């Protein structure tokens, strides 16, 4: 798996020492089941990390169908071999990240979901722990509840700083405090809210750094480990999020909190106002995002001195600047990113810009370059390179030797396989608006004349599709389909006006654009009108179903994964959650709650439907698909529903994903004629 010295760097010039991959092998030589298993398998790069001294790296890989395993690799060994550290293989649980806290010890987080006994609501929980690199000395760092605690801590905390100045083996973490039952005792805790503690990662001994505040969501530290920023939210009388945010800062060396900015979480699921994202210790300022005068998200910098002198750092007049590039153990800000046809990076660090530009030119396929991790002095970097036809390779770059060594593929089984090329396109909506999207053709195809085709709207709706490897798209391309991904109006990333009222309130516009994508495929001769289908996940699944309401003759087959199907039910599903008020406002009131709900209009369906849903879905409750199936059957329509037990929204299970891909493939071939 691991290789040494696959690339050499001289100054800013990179040259291939040897071919990275063997000659192309078409993925179309796979059987349907083999293709489903290959593309349904989970990736190797859930999280990667470098030890502080840069001599070891770690990665979290899949274990079985849905488990995870942490591996450590000694890069100084003649033959680097991954060694197991710790594994998690339980349903509804994930190993999210494991970061080297020292050269011999990790800090990790697990997350899991449970059903509350009181109302069966699905809630997410997390816990943070430390473990030695050999898997021993596991120590929970999340505060343990006791019998007197009146509430359960859902959040296990977040790491505020891995390095605390002058303190070895200590980190800063958030902690939630809850009142305790004070009967028959005088020492019960009465504090409530979120604060910060300093924790010894070996003994889990802690000391309070920030007293708890019941309105504070998060804290941020500078590169010395001093807590300098916090984000505060306001709740209503029912203890539900109002969307009002306030951010506070401290001047260097001060303990007094001062207001930095305010923002509002609005109908677009985007904050209006300045939202701080990272501290730049070198300039004693904070980077954050807010909309520029043209209505696009832009990156700004604000000094932490009360001057309110905003500096525009990166801004566009065509797309949102929505990404912050950070590096190293202290999350140093080194750049920003935005997606036009392809995601582009603007590096503030000249050395990193030269490195990224050189890699992009030297590696095949004009890949997307991602700087994933760094050691303590940033002399060694973990870098990924991927593209639309390559799931990606992880490399180690050494600044001193200028050597770039290949470490491992980010997905197994793709070496040398020929995949479908993803090309940016635009098409005209019925009102003349130009809609951007991506068209992926089957491997080896220069054009798609007469091919069967799939329109695949993205989830969200506060999201967008981007150029790059997509396992779902590539599976269908491998099976011979042209796949079009439209960034319809209601998508995020294209500014305030493009998002509009959001894809639920303004469903006619969003779904109209999705249907116009199918008409464009037919009009261009790309798709055979009798072999056009639509497939979507989450909001994309909703769009696939709702497409029938505007035109039930366009798509001949519909596959929807974890879809929204009934607006009022969708809103009611959140009643027991903190974000109920925001979800309610996002959905709105009016006739669209009925006309925009495919389950309320099942009698208008003409095409067969295939549904998938996990019964542990916290994002879109499983009752949405159950209701859709019930209403379609009641209306005498063709529908098949597959429900996965103990599976969440992302169906993060290789076996179930392979089953789902196989069943969709069979369903499409049956209904599109071969």
PETAWO-V654045 format. One record per residue. N is the residue number from 1. RES is the residue in one small letter. SS is DSSP state (H for helix, E for strand, C for the rest). PHI is phi in whole degrees, -180 to 180 (999 if undefined). Layout:
BEGIN
n=N res=RES ss=SS phi=PHI
n=N res=RES ss=SS phi=PHI
END
This chain:
BEGIN
n=1 res=x ss=C phi=999
n=2 res=x ss=C phi=-100
n=3 res=x ss=C phi=-125
n=4 res=x ss=C phi=-120
n=5 res=x ss=C phi=53
n=6 res=x ss=C phi=-80
n=7 res=x ss=E phi=-133
n=8 res=x ss=E phi=-120
n=9 res=x ss=E phi=-120
n=10 res=x ss=E phi=-125
n=11 res=x ss=C phi=56
n=12 res=x ss=C phi=-104
n=13 res=x ss=E phi=-105
n=14 res=x ss=E phi=-117
n=15 res=x ss=E phi=-136
n=16 res=x ss=E phi=-74
n=17 res=x ss=C phi=-80
n=18 res=x ss=C phi=-159
n=19 res=x ss=C phi=-62
n=20 res=x ss=C phi=-72
n=21 res=x ss=C phi=-130
n=22 res=x ss=C phi=-69
n=23 res=x ss=C phi=-55
n=24 res=x ss=C phi=-58
n=25 res=x ss=E phi=-119
n=26 res=x ss=E phi=-66
n=27 res=x ss=H phi=-69
n=28 res=x ss=H phi=-73
n=29 res=x ss=H phi=-76
n=30 res=x ss=C phi=-76
n=31 res=x ss=C phi=-73
n=32 res=x ss=H phi=-59
n=33 res=x ss=H phi=-70
n=34 res=x ss=H phi=-62
n=35 res=x ss=H phi=-64
n=36 res=x ss=H phi=-62
n=37 res=x ss=H phi=-71
n=38 res=x ss=H phi=-65
n=39 res=x ss=H phi=-78
n=40 res=x ss=H phi=-81
n=41 res=x ss=C phi=-67
n=42 res=x ss=C phi=-79
n=43 res=x ss=C phi=-78
n=44 res=x ss=C phi=-88
n=45 res=x ss=C phi=-115
n=46 res=x ss=C phi=-57
n=47 res=x ss=C phi=-161
n=48 res=x ss=E phi=-127
n=49 res=x ss=E phi=-154
n=50 res=x ss=E phi=-112
n=51 res=x ss=C phi=-66
n=52 res=x ss=C phi=-54
n=53 res=x ss=C phi=-87
n=54 res=x ss=C phi=78
n=55 res=x ss=C phi=-91
n=56 res=x ss=E phi=-138
n=57 res=x ss=E phi=-130
n=58 res=x ss=E phi=-135
n=59 res=x ss=E phi=-152
n=60 res=x ss=E phi=-103
n=61 res=x ss=E phi=-117
n=62 res=x ss=E phi=-65
n=63 res=x ss=E phi=-128
n=64 res=x ss=C phi=65
n=65 res=x ss=C phi=-71
n=66 res=x ss=C phi=-143
n=67 res=x ss=E phi=-89
n=68 res=x ss=E phi=-135
n=69 res=x ss=E phi=-137
n=70 res=x ss=E phi=-96
n=71 res=x ss=E phi=-114
n=72 res=x ss=E phi=-118
n=73 res=x ss=E phi=-129
n=74 res=x ss=E phi=-84
n=75 res=x ss=C phi=-78
n=76 res=x ss=C phi=-87
n=77 res=x ss=C phi=-70
n=78 res=x ss=C phi=-60
n=79 res=x ss=C phi=-124
n=80 res=x ss=C phi=-61
n=81 res=x ss=C phi=-127
n=82 res=x ss=C phi=-68
n=83 res=x ss=E phi=-116
n=84 res=x ss=E phi=-65
n=85 res=x ss=E phi=-105
n=86 res=x ss=E phi=-157
n=87 res=x ss=E phi=-135
n=88 res=x ss=E phi=-134
n=89 res=x ss=C phi=-138
n=90 res=x ss=C phi=-125
n=91 res=x ss=C phi=-63
n=92 res=x ss=C phi=62
n=93 res=x ss=E phi=-135
n=94 res=x ss=E phi=-138
n=95 res=x ss=E phi=-96
n=96 res=x ss=E phi=-79
n=97 res=x ss=E phi=-154
n=98 res=x ss=E phi=-140
n=99 res=x ss=E phi=-111
n=100 res=x ss=E phi=-65
n=101 res=x ss=C phi=-86
n=102 res=x ss=C phi=-134
n=103 res=x ss=C phi=-75
n=104 res=x ss=C phi=-131
n=105 res=x ss=E phi=-141
n=106 res=x ss=E phi=-106
n=107 res=x ss=E phi=-116
n=108 res=x ss=E phi=-126
n=109 res=x ss=E phi=-129
n=110 res=x ss=E phi=-110
n=111 res=x ss=E phi=-130
n=112 res=x ss=E phi=-158
n=113 res=x ss=E phi=-119
n=114 res=x ss=E phi=-142
n=115 res=x ss=E phi=-94
n=116 res=x ss=C phi=-69
n=117 res=x ss=C phi=-67
n=118 res=x ss=C phi=-71
n=119 res=x ss=C phi=-140
n=120 res=x ss=C phi=66
n=121 res=x ss=C phi=-66
n=122 res=x ss=E phi=-86
n=123 res=x ss=E phi=-123
n=124 res=x ss=E phi=-98
n=125 res=x ss=E phi=-130
n=126 res=x ss=E phi=-145
n=127 res=x ss=E phi=-142
n=128 res=x ss=E phi=-114
n=129 res=x ss=E phi=-143
n=130 res=x ss=E phi=-117
n=131 res=x ss=E phi=-152
n=132 res=x ss=E phi=-71
n=133 res=x ss=C phi=-68
n=134 res=x ss=C phi=-95
n=135 res=x ss=C phi=88
n=136 res=x ss=C phi=-96
n=137 res=x ss=C phi=55
n=138 res=x ss=C phi=-73
n=139 res=x ss=E phi=-134
n=140 res=x ss=E phi=-72
n=141 res=x ss=C phi=-97
n=142 res=x ss=C phi=-65
n=143 res=x ss=C phi=-58
n=144 res=x ss=C phi=-84
n=145 res=x ss=C phi=-67
n=146 res=x ss=C phi=-117
n=147 res=x ss=C phi=-65
n=148 res=x ss=C phi=-89
n=149 res=x ss=E phi=-64
n=150 res=x ss=C phi=-84
n=151 res=x ss=C phi=-136
n=152 res=x ss=C phi=-93
n=153 res=x ss=C phi=-81
n=154 res=x ss=C phi=-72
n=155 res=x ss=C phi=-82
n=156 res=x ss=C phi=-87
n=157 res=x ss=C phi=102
n=158 res=x ss=C phi=-133
n=159 res=x ss=E phi=-79
n=160 res=x ss=E phi=-91
n=161 res=x ss=E phi=-154
n=162 res=x ss=C phi=-83
n=163 res=x ss=C phi=-118
n=164 res=x ss=E phi=-106
n=165 res=x ss=C phi=-52
n=166 res=x ss=C phi=77
n=167 res=x ss=E phi=-123
n=168 res=x ss=C phi=-85
n=169 res=x ss=C phi=62
n=170 res=x ss=E phi=-130
n=171 res=x ss=E phi=-131
n=172 res=x ss=E phi=-105
n=173 res=x ss=E phi=-137
n=174 res=x ss=E phi=-77
n=175 res=x ss=E phi=-144
n=176 res=x ss=E phi=-99
n=177 res=x ss=E phi=-104
n=178 res=x ss=C phi=-130
n=179 res=x ss=C phi=-63
n=180 res=x ss=E phi=-113
n=181 res=x ss=C phi=-64
n=182 res=x ss=C phi=-94
n=183 res=x ss=C phi=-66
n=184 res=x ss=C phi=63
n=185 res=x ss=C phi=-155
n=186 res=x ss=C phi=-109
n=187 res=x ss=C phi=-112
n=188 res=x ss=C phi=-68
n=189 res=x ss=C phi=-69
n=190 res=x ss=C phi=-115
n=191 res=x ss=C phi=-77
n=192 res=x ss=C phi=-143
n=193 res=x ss=E phi=126
n=194 res=x ss=E phi=-109
n=195 res=x ss=E phi=-134
n=196 res=x ss=E phi=-131
n=197 res=x ss=E phi=-127
n=198 res=x ss=E phi=-98
n=199 res=x ss=E phi=-124
n=200 res=x ss=E phi=-79
n=201 res=x ss=C phi=-74
n=202 res=x ss=C phi=-92
n=203 res=x ss=C phi=-108
n=204 res=x ss=C phi=67
n=205 res=x ss=C phi=-69
n=206 res=x ss=E phi=-134
n=207 res=x ss=E phi=-137
n=208 res=x ss=E phi=-74
n=209 res=x ss=E phi=-107
n=210 res=x ss=E phi=-127
n=211 res=x ss=E phi=-66
n=212 res=x ss=E phi=-68
n=213 res=x ss=E phi=-132
n=214 res=x ss=C phi=-73
n=215 res=x ss=C phi=-105
n=216 res=x ss=E phi=-82
n=217 res=x ss=E phi=-93
n=218 res=x ss=E phi=-151
n=219 res=x ss=E phi=-128
n=220 res=x ss=E phi=-136
n=221 res=x ss=E phi=-112
n=222 res=x ss=C phi=-86
n=223 res=x ss=C phi=-75
n=224 res=x ss=C phi=-95
n=225 res=x ss=C phi=90
n=226 res=x ss=C phi=-83
n=227 res=x ss=E phi=-74
n=228 res=x ss=E phi=-120
n=229 res=x ss=E phi=-134
n=230 res=x ss=E phi=-149
n=231 res=x ss=E phi=-111
n=232 res=x ss=E phi=-121
n=233 res=x ss=E phi=-118
n=234 res=x ss=E phi=-111
n=235 res=x ss=E phi=-105
n=236 res=x ss=C phi=-89
n=237 res=x ss=C phi=-63
n=238 res=x ss=C phi=-91
n=239 res=x ss=C phi=62
n=240 res=x ss=C phi=-114
n=241 res=x ss=E phi=-63
n=242 res=x ss=E phi=-91
n=243 res=x ss=E phi=89
n=244 res=x ss=E phi=-82
n=245 res=x ss=E phi=-121
n=246 res=x ss=E phi=-135
n=247 res=x ss=E phi=-123
n=248 res=x ss=E phi=-125
n=249 res=x ss=E phi=-136
n=250 res=x ss=C phi=-121
n=251 res=x ss=C phi=-72
n=252 res=x ss=C phi=-57
n=253 res=x ss=C phi=84
n=254 res=x ss=C phi=-103
n=255 res=x ss=C phi=-107
n=256 res=x ss=C phi=-91
n=257 res=x ss=C phi=-82
n=258 res=x ss=E phi=-129
n=259 res=x ss=E phi=-71
n=260 res=x ss=E phi=-99
n=261 res=x ss=E phi=-164
n=262 res=x ss=E phi=-130
n=263 res=x ss=E phi=-150
n=264 res=x ss=E phi=-133
n=265 res=x ss=E phi=-85
n=266 res=x ss=C phi=-99
n=267 res=x ss=C phi=-63
n=268 res=x ss=C phi=-88
n=269 res=x ss=C phi=60
n=270 res=x ss=C phi=-130
n=271 res=x ss=E phi=-77
n=272 res=x ss=E phi=-100
n=273 res=x ss=E phi=125
n=274 res=x ss=C phi=-82
n=275 res=x ss=E phi=-113
n=276 res=x ss=E phi=-68
n=277 res=x ss=E phi=-126
n=278 res=x ss=E phi=-162
n=279 res=x ss=E phi=-90
n=280 res=x ss=E phi=-104
n=281 res=x ss=C phi=-65
n=282 res=x ss=C phi=-60
n=283 res=x ss=C phi=-105
n=284 res=x ss=C phi=51
n=285 res=x ss=E phi=-142
n=286 res=x ss=E phi=-126
n=287 res=x ss=E phi=-89
n=288 res=x ss=E phi=-163
n=289 res=x ss=E phi=-114
n=290 res=x ss=E phi=-158
n=291 res=x ss=E phi=-79
n=292 res=x ss=C phi=-82
n=293 res=x ss=C phi=-58
n=294 res=x ss=C phi=-86
n=295 res=x ss=C phi=90
n=296 res=x ss=C phi=-109
n=297 res=x ss=E phi=-62
n=298 res=x ss=E phi=-138
n=299 res=x ss=E phi=-95
n=300 res=x ss=E phi=-124
n=301 res=x ss=E phi=-127
n=302 res=x ss=E phi=-131
n=303 res=x ss=E phi=-62
n=304 res=x ss=C phi=-90
n=305 res=x ss=C phi=-134
n=306 res=x ss=C phi=81
n=307 res=x ss=C phi=-78
n=308 res=x ss=C phi=58
n=309 res=x ss=C phi=-94
n=310 res=x ss=E phi=-72
n=311 res=x ss=E phi=-113
n=312 res=x ss=E phi=-75
n=313 res=x ss=E phi=-98
n=314 res=x ss=E phi=-138
n=315 res=x ss=C phi=-146
n=316 res=x ss=C phi=-134
n=317 res=x ss=C phi=-114
n=318 res=x ss=C phi=-132
n=319 res=x ss=C phi=-142
n=320 res=x ss=C phi=-77
n=321 res=x ss=E phi=-87
n=322 res=x ss=E phi=-128
n=323 res=x ss=E phi=-124
n=324 res=x ss=E phi=-117
n=325 res=x ss=E phi=-98
n=326 res=x ss=E phi=-120
n=327 res=x ss=E phi=-140
n=328 res=x ss=C phi=85
n=329 res=x ss=C phi=-68
n=330 res=x ss=C phi=-106
n=331 res=x ss=C phi=52
n=332 res=x ss=E phi=-64
n=333 res=x ss=E phi=-77
n=334 res=x ss=E phi=-122
n=335 res=x ss=E phi=175
n=336 res=x ss=E phi=-139
n=337 res=x ss=E phi=-143
n=338 res=x ss=E phi=-153
n=339 res=x ss=E phi=-115
n=340 res=x ss=C phi=-96
n=341 res=x ss=C phi=-74
n=342 res=x ss=C phi=-132
n=343 res=x ss=E phi=-67
n=344 res=x ss=E phi=-121
n=345 res=x ss=E phi=-115
n=346 res=x ss=E phi=-115
n=347 res=x ss=E phi=-93
n=348 res=x ss=C phi=-85
n=349 res=x ss=C phi=-89
n=350 res=x ss=H phi=-58
n=351 res=x ss=H phi=-64
n=352 res=x ss=H phi=-70
n=353 res=x ss=H phi=-63
n=354 res=x ss=H phi=-62
n=355 res=x ss=H phi=-63
n=356 res=x ss=H phi=-63
n=357 res=x ss=H phi=-64
n=358 res=x ss=H phi=-66
n=359 res=x ss=H phi=-65
n=360 res=x ss=H phi=-63
n=361 res=x ss=H phi=-80
n=362 res=x ss=H phi=-80
n=363 res=x ss=C phi=-84
n=364 res=x ss=C phi=-69
n=365 res=x ss=C phi=85
n=366 res=x ss=C phi=45
n=367 res=x ss=C phi=-74
n=368 res=x ss=E phi=-79
n=369 res=x ss=E phi=-101
n=370 res=x ss=E phi=-123
n=371 res=x ss=E phi=-89
n=372 res=x ss=E phi=-94
n=373 res=x ss=E phi=-165
n=374 res=x ss=E phi=-148
n=375 res=x ss=C phi=-82
n=376 res=x ss=C phi=-61
n=377 res=x ss=C phi=-97
n=378 res=x ss=C phi=61
n=379 res=x ss=C phi=-83
n=380 res=x ss=E phi=-129
n=381 res=x ss=E phi=-129
n=382 res=x ss=E phi=-96
n=383 res=x ss=E phi=-130
n=384 res=x ss=E phi=-109
n=385 res=x ss=E phi=-133
n=386 res=x ss=E phi=-144
n=387 res=x ss=E phi=-154
n=388 res=x ss=C phi=-65
n=389 res=x ss=C phi=-108
n=390 res=x ss=E phi=-142
n=391 res=x ss=E phi=-62
n=392 res=x ss=E phi=123
n=393 res=x ss=E phi=-126
n=394 res=x ss=E phi=-100
n=395 res=x ss=E phi=-122
n=396 res=x ss=E phi=-112
n=397 res=x ss=E phi=-112
n=398 res=x ss=E phi=-107
n=399 res=x ss=C phi=-66
n=400 res=x ss=C phi=-71
n=401 res=x ss=C phi=-91
n=402 res=x ss=C phi=56
n=403 res=x ss=E phi=-101
n=404 res=x ss=E phi=-117
n=405 res=x ss=E phi=-108
n=406 res=x ss=E phi=-72
n=407 res=x ss=E phi=-104
n=408 res=x ss=E phi=-168
n=409 res=x ss=E phi=-76
n=410 res=x ss=C phi=-80
n=411 res=x ss=C phi=-137
n=412 res=x ss=C phi=-82
n=413 res=x ss=C phi=91
n=414 res=x ss=C phi=-107
n=415 res=x ss=C phi=-58
n=416 res=x ss=C phi=80
n=417 res=x ss=E phi=-83
n=418 res=x ss=E phi=-84
n=419 res=x ss=C phi=-116
n=420 res=x ss=C phi=-80
n=421 res=x ss=C phi=-79
n=422 res=x ss=E phi=-99
n=423 res=x ss=E phi=-119
n=424 res=x ss=E phi=-67
n=425 res=x ss=E phi=-138
n=426 res=x ss=E phi=-133
n=427 res=x ss=E phi=-141
n=428 res=x ss=E phi=-95
n=429 res=x ss=C phi=-75
n=430 res=x ss=C phi=-62
n=431 res=x ss=C phi=-95
n=432 res=x ss=C phi=93
n=433 res=x ss=C phi=-67
n=434 res=x ss=E phi=-84
n=435 res=x ss=E phi=-108
n=436 res=x ss=E phi=-82
n=437 res=x ss=E phi=-171
n=438 res=x ss=E phi=-134
n=439 res=x ss=E phi=-114
n=440 res=x ss=E phi=-111
n=441 res=x ss=C phi=-100
n=442 res=x ss=C phi=-58
n=443 res=x ss=C phi=-52
n=444 res=x ss=C phi=83
n=445 res=x ss=C phi=-89
n=446 res=x ss=C phi=-88
n=447 res=x ss=C phi=-146
n=448 res=x ss=C phi=-122
n=449 res=x ss=C phi=-56
n=450 res=x ss=C phi=76
n=451 res=x ss=E phi=-76
n=452 res=x ss=E phi=-66
n=453 res=x ss=E phi=-142
n=454 res=x ss=E phi=-129
n=455 res=x ss=E phi=-93
n=456 res=x ss=C phi=-128
n=457 res=x ss=C phi=-70
n=458 res=x ss=C phi=-79
n=459 res=x ss=C phi=-81
n=460 res=x ss=C phi=124
n=461 res=x ss=C phi=-76
n=462 res=x ss=C phi=-77
n=463 res=x ss=C phi=-157
n=464 res=x ss=C phi=-159
n=465 res=x ss=C phi=-87
n=466 res=x ss=C phi=-134
n=467 res=x ss=C phi=-69
n=468 res=x ss=C phi=152
n=469 res=x ss=C phi=-69
n=470 res=x ss=C phi=-135
n=471 res=x ss=H phi=-63
n=472 res=x ss=H phi=-71
n=473 res=x ss=H phi=-61
n=474 res=x ss=H phi=-68
n=475 res=x ss=H phi=-61
n=476 res=x ss=H phi=-69
n=477 res=x ss=H phi=-63
n=478 res=x ss=H phi=-61
n=479 res=x ss=C phi=-84
n=480 res=x ss=C phi=101
n=481 res=x ss=C phi=-100
n=482 res=x ss=E phi=-82
n=483 res=x ss=E phi=-123
n=484 res=x ss=E phi=-112
n=485 res=x ss=E phi=-110
n=486 res=x ss=E phi=-87
n=487 res=x ss=C phi=-95
n=488 res=x ss=C phi=-59
n=489 res=x ss=C phi=-62
n=490 res=x ss=C phi=112
n=491 res=x ss=C phi=-76
n=492 res=x ss=C phi=-86
n=493 res=x ss=C phi=99
n=494 res=x ss=C phi=-114
n=495 res=x ss=C phi=96
n=496 res=x ss=H phi=-64
n=497 res=x ss=H phi=-67
n=498 res=x ss=H phi=-67
n=499 res=x ss=H phi=-68
n=500 res=x ss=C phi=64
n=501 res=x ss=C phi=-86
n=502 res=x ss=C phi=100
n=503 res=x ss=C phi=-72
n=504 res=x ss=C phi=-94
n=505 res=x ss=C phi=-61
n=506 res=x ss=C phi=-105
n=507 res=x ss=H phi=-64
n=508 res=x ss=H phi=-63
n=509 res=x ss=H phi=-68
n=510 res=x ss=H phi=-62
n=511 res=x ss=H phi=-71
n=512 res=x ss=H phi=-60
n=513 res=x ss=H phi=-65
n=514 res=x ss=H phi=-64
n=515 res=x ss=H phi=-67
n=516 res=x ss=H phi=-66
n=517 res=x ss=H phi=-63
n=518 res=x ss=H phi=-65
n=519 res=x ss=H phi=-67
n=520 res=x ss=H phi=-64
n=521 res=x ss=H phi=-58
n=522 res=x ss=H phi=-71
n=523 res=x ss=H phi=-64
n=524 res=x ss=C phi=-82
n=525 res=x ss=C phi=79
n=526 res=x ss=C phi=-69
n=527 res=x ss=E phi=-112
n=528 res=x ss=E phi=-74
n=529 res=x ss=E phi=-54
n=530 res=x ss=E phi=-87
n=531 res=x ss=E phi=-129
n=532 res=x ss=E phi=-114
n=533 res=x ss=E phi=-126
n=534 res=x ss=E phi=-134
n=535 res=x ss=E phi=-134
n=536 res=x ss=E phi=-154
n=537 res=x ss=E phi=-125
n=538 res=x ss=C phi=64
n=539 res=x ss=H phi=-61
n=540 res=x ss=H phi=-62
n=541 res=x ss=H phi=-67
n=542 res=x ss=H phi=-59
n=543 res=x ss=H phi=-61
n=544 res=x ss=H phi=-61
n=545 res=x ss=H phi=-70
n=546 res=x ss=H phi=-70
n=547 res=x ss=H phi=-59
n=548 res=x ss=H phi=-66
n=549 res=x ss=H phi=-72
n=550 res=x ss=H phi=-88
n=551 res=x ss=C phi=-161
n=552 res=x ss=C phi=-88
n=553 res=x ss=C phi=-109
n=554 res=x ss=C phi=-75
n=555 res=x ss=C phi=-98
n=556 res=x ss=C phi=-90
n=557 res=x ss=E phi=-156
n=558 res=x ss=E phi=-131
n=559 res=x ss=E phi=-122
n=560 res=x ss=E phi=-126
n=561 res=x ss=E phi=-109
n=562 res=x ss=C phi=48
n=563 res=x ss=C phi=-85
n=564 res=x ss=C phi=-79
n=565 res=x ss=C phi=-131
n=566 res=x ss=C phi=-143
n=567 res=x ss=H phi=-64
n=568 res=x ss=H phi=-64
n=569 res=x ss=H phi=-65
n=570 res=x ss=H phi=-59
n=571 res=x ss=H phi=-69
n=572 res=x ss=H phi=-67
n=573 res=x ss=C phi=-59
n=574 res=x ss=C phi=-96
n=575 res=x ss=C phi=-58
n=576 res=x ss=C phi=-89
n=577 res=x ss=C phi=-112
n=578 res=x ss=C phi=-62
n=579 res=x ss=C phi=-93
n=580 res=x ss=H phi=-56
n=581 res=x ss=H phi=-62
n=582 res=x ss=H phi=-66
n=583 res=x ss=H phi=-62
n=584 res=x ss=H phi=-63
n=585 res=x ss=H phi=-68
n=586 res=x ss=H phi=-64
n=587 res=x ss=H phi=-73
n=588 res=x ss=C phi=77
n=589 res=x ss=C phi=-122
n=590 res=x ss=C phi=134
n=591 res=x ss=C phi=-66
n=592 res=x ss=H phi=-64
n=593 res=x ss=H phi=-64
n=594 res=x ss=H phi=-97
n=595 res=x ss=H phi=-66
n=596 res=x ss=C phi=-90
n=597 res=x ss=C phi=-103
n=598 res=x ss=H phi=-60
n=599 res=x ss=H phi=-67
n=600 res=x ss=H phi=-86
n=601 res=x ss=H phi=-131
n=602 res=x ss=H phi=-62
n=603 res=x ss=H phi=-66
n=604 res=x ss=H phi=-88
n=605 res=x ss=C phi=-73
n=606 res=x ss=C phi=-122
n=607 res=x ss=C phi=-100
n=608 res=x ss=E phi=-67
n=609 res=x ss=E phi=-125
n=610 res=x ss=E phi=-122
n=611 res=x ss=E phi=-118
n=612 res=x ss=E phi=-133
n=613 res=x ss=E phi=-161
n=614 res=x ss=E phi=-95
n=615 res=x ss=C phi=-83
n=616 res=x ss=C phi=-116
n=617 res=x ss=C phi=-80
n=618 res=x ss=C phi=-87
n=619 res=x ss=C phi=-79
n=620 res=x ss=C phi=-127
n=621 res=x ss=C phi=-61
n=622 res=x ss=C phi=-60
n=623 res=x ss=H phi=-61
n=624 res=x ss=H phi=-63
n=625 res=x ss=H phi=-74
n=626 res=x ss=H phi=-61
n=627 res=x ss=H phi=-66
n=628 res=x ss=H phi=-63
n=629 res=x ss=H phi=-61
n=630 res=x ss=H phi=-61
n=631 res=x ss=H phi=-70
n=632 res=x ss=H phi=-67
n=633 res=x ss=H phi=-66
n=634 res=x ss=H phi=-61
n=635 res=x ss=C phi=-86
n=636 res=x ss=C phi=76
n=637 res=x ss=C phi=-96
n=638 res=x ss=C phi=-84
n=639 res=x ss=E phi=-151
n=640 res=x ss=E phi=-129
n=641 res=x ss=E phi=-125
n=642 res=x ss=E phi=-117
n=643 res=x ss=E phi=-114
n=644 res=x ss=E phi=-101
n=645 res=x ss=C phi=-79
n=646 res=x ss=C phi=57
n=647 res=x ss=C phi=-122
n=648 res=x ss=C phi=-89
n=649 res=x ss=C phi=-60
n=650 res=x ss=C phi=-83
n=651 res=x ss=C phi=43
n=652 res=x ss=C phi=-83
n=653 res=x ss=C phi=-146
n=654 res=x ss=H phi=-62
n=655 res=x ss=H phi=-67
n=656 res=x ss=H phi=-69
n=657 res=x ss=H phi=-64
n=658 res=x ss=H phi=-63
n=659 res=x ss=H phi=-61
n=660 res=x ss=H phi=-63
n=661 res=x ss=H phi=-62
n=662 res=x ss=H phi=-63
n=663 res=x ss=H phi=-70
n=664 res=x ss=H phi=-66
n=665 res=x ss=H phi=-60
n=666 res=x ss=H phi=-65
n=667 res=x ss=H phi=-61
n=668 res=x ss=H phi=-67
n=669 res=x ss=H phi=-67
n=670 res=x ss=H phi=-67
n=671 res=x ss=H phi=-95
n=672 res=x ss=H phi=-106
n=673 res=x ss=C phi=84
n=674 res=x ss=C phi=101
END
